[in-house]
Amino acid sequence: MLTCKEFLQELNEYLDETIDAGLRKQLETHITECPNCWVIFDTSKKTIQVYKGMEPQSVPKDVEERLMLALQKKMAAKCGKVKT
């Protein structure tokens, strides 16, 4: 039987339906036996359904620029190359 950690590691592929049949069966067995993982699975599935039903929203240009700058700084800091 899969552990909860293993279930969580495979959840995205399960929801995307890109997982092989054998592992799919193991995941389905796990969520029928583990109420905590069932809640995570069910919440994730419902969240995806909500987002699929939404229209795409544009981001204001200034917000996009600030976000990109923040991400670049974060990545540079992570790589040890802090930009100022």
Buried (B, 14 or more C-beta within 10 A) or exposed (E): EBEEEBBBEBBEBBBEEEBEEEBBEBBEEBBEEBEEBBEBBEEBEEEEEEEEEEEEEEEEEEEEEEEEEEEEEEEEEEEEEEEE
